């Protein structure tokens, strides 16, 4: 039996559908709970119109089995009230705040942002972030406005929530982590070390691994040099392969700091 037939038989179907979407959206914020995290993809799908189009009984049964086990993780005050069309004795009446159905969930928005950044790597601001070029406040404001517009009516809120969840210190850092750094730009940061003939193969490999990480992740924290994949090369961090070359060790940390400092917008004078 398809969704169209179910709707004809049950006038409360649309109300139930909206409540399910609300609950799924609220659960998406509970990623610290393993049981919820394991169902994030399924929860995000519920907010999509495609999920409900042509829905059959086996899919509804799957929903019936999955969702009840997650509902206890919702905050009580946030749980939407589901109304059913049957006669019952009225035991009492209580007032509750209306649950506002978000037009776009956090998971939907994050997917749209990732898709946009992936498809617009040549965009002036995104290209500047990838190539480690200084950006102005105006250019970053332009990018922020674009990302807000992706979220439609909920743009400001979902962008703020996304940045908070990412724990990125700034919008520029958040975007850099998603788009990475152009490999040529990363190599340019360490060009003098790469051309230093006094460095041996092990030392060059350590620097090349750092370039690989910057290319993929956009930003590398100083503490990461003591973790995989760097610890796979040297359990003691850069101090082991570069023993006796304090100038190189200091230089590596200084370059990492300069890369992050470069994400702060440069204000134009005049």
N, C-alpha and C positions, 0 to 999 in steps of 0.2 A: 504494500500500500504506500503510495507516494504522499508527499507533504500536502499537495493540493486537496487530496481526499481527506486527510487528517484535519485540515483547517475547516473543511465543510462540516465535519462531524463534531468538532470541538471548538466552540466559540471562544474559549479561554486560551486557545493555543498561543496566540500572539502575546498575551500577557505573560504566559509561562516562558515563552522564548526570550522575552526581554529580561525577565528575572534571571534566567540562566546566563545570559550575556553579562549582566551586572555582576553576578557571582564569579563568573570566570575572570572578568576584568579585575575584581578585587583580589582574587587569588593570585593573579600574576605578580602582585607586589609582595608575595610571601616566598620569595625565592630562597630564603634561608632554610626553609623546611624541605627536607629531601623528597618527601612524598609529593609536594607541590612542584618542586623543581623538575621532577621526572615527567610531569604532565604539562609543562609550559607550552610546548608546541601544540598540544591538543587544545589547551585553554585559549591560546591565541587564535586558533582556527575557528572557534565558536563565534568570534566577533566578526568573521568574514561572511558576507552574504552567500558566497558559494557553498559554505558549509550547510546552510539550511535549504538550498535549492535541490529539489529532487531527493530529499531526505527520506530514507526508507525505515521500516520498522527495526531492522537489525541494527541500524545506526542509532536509533532512539534507545534501543535496549543497551547498547554500548555506553551511551550517555548516562542512562539510569544506573548502570553499574559503577561507572567511574566517579561521577560527581559527588554522590553522598559521602564517600570516604574522605573528601576534601573539605566539605562544608564545615566540620568542627574547627578547622583552622582559621575561619573567618572571625573577625571581631564581632561580638554579638550585636553591637550597635550599628554595624555596617551591613548586617544580613538583610536582604530585601524580603518583603513579605509576599508570599505567593498565594493568590486567591484562587479557590476552586469553586465551580458552579454546582453546589449541592446543598440541600437543606440541612441545617444543624441547629441545635439549641444555642442561643446567644448567651454566653456566660458573663460577658463583660466587654467593654470598649476601651481601647487605649489609643492615645495619639502617638504618632512616631514621625520622625523627619522623613521627607520623601527622598528616595534614592535617585540621584541624577544619573542617567545613563550616559556614559562618556561616548562621544562620537568616534573617538580613536583611542585604543588602549596603548599602554606604554610599549608593549611588544610590537604592535603594528607600527607605531611611530618609529621605533628604533630600526625596524626592517626598512622602512621607507627612507630614513636618513642614510643608512648604510648603502642602499641601492643608489641613492642620489650621488653620494660621494664617489662610489665606484664608477658611475657612468660619466662623472664630470671632473675627472682628474686634471683635465686641461683648463678648467675654470681658473681665471686669473688668481683668485685668492687661494684656492686649493693647490694650484700649481706652485704658488709661492711658498706654501707650507711644506710641500713635498721637496722643494729644491732648497729649503733652508734660507729663504730670502726674508729680509725684514719686512714686516707688514705694518700698515698704519691703522689707527683706531677706526678710521672710516671704512677701510676695506673689511675689517673684521665685523663691523656693524652690518655691513652689506651681507656677509655670509650668515650672520645670526638671523637677519630678517628673512633670508631665504629659507633657513631651517625652521623658523617659526611658521612661515607660510605652508610648509609641508605638513605641519600639524593642523592646518585649517583653523577652525574656531578655537580649538584647544591648544594651539601652537605654543603660546608662552608657557603654559603649565607643563605640557609634556616635555618640552625642551629642558626646562628647569629640573624636572624629575629625572630625565635621562642623564644630565650632567652630574646630578647628585649621586645617582647610582654608580656612575662610572668612577667617581671620586677623582676626576681630573681637576687640576687646579684652575683651569681656564678652558674656554671654548677652543682656543687655538691648540692647546695640548690635547684635548679630546679628539679633535679632527685629525691632528698629526698621528695619534695612536691608531686611528682607523685607516688612514691612507698610507702610512709609512713615510719613509724618506727616500727620495730618488738615490739610487746607488752611487751615481757620479757625485752627487752632493755630499753623501756620507764619506766617500773616498777623499774628496777635496779637504774635508776637515782634518784628516790624518795623513795628508799627502807627504808631509815632511818626514813622518815616521816610515811610511811605505818606501820612500826613496833612500832611507838611511841604510847604507851597505854594512854598517857595523852591527845591525840586528840580525840574529840568526833565524832559521826557519820556524822554530818554535815560537819565537817572539812575534814574527810576522803573522803567523797563524792566529795568535791571540788577537792581534789588531784586526785581521780580516774577519774573525768571528764577531768582533764588536761592530764592524761595518755591516755584517749580515743581519745582526739584531736590529740595528738602526734602520736598515732598509725594510725590514719586516714590521717592526713595532713602532718606528718613528721616534721613540724616546727610550733611553736606557738610563735607569737610575744607577748611581755609583755603587750601591750595595749589590746590584745584580752581577757585578764582576766577581763575586764570591759564590755565585750560584750557577747551576747548569744554564747554558752549555759551557760556561767558562770554567767551572769547577771540574768538568770532564777533561779539560786541558791541563788545569793546575788546581789542585785542592787548596792551595794557599792564596788564591787570587792573583792579581798582577805582580805582587811582591816576589813570588817564586820565579816565574820566567824572567822577570826583569831585575833580579837581584843585582845590586850594585849599580843600577841605572835609575836612580831616584828621579832624575830629570824626566825620564820617559814616563814613569809612574805618575808623577805630578802632572805631566802634560796630558795624559789620558783623562784624568779626573777633571782637569781644567777644561778640556774640550767638551766633555759631557755636560758640565755646568753651563758652558757658553751656548751649547745647543738649546738647552732649556731656557736660558735667559733670552735667546733669540726669538722665543715665542711671545714675549711681551711686546705689544705694539709700540712702534717708534713714532713719536709725535713730530709732525712736520713743523718747521719754524718758518714764519713769514706768511 
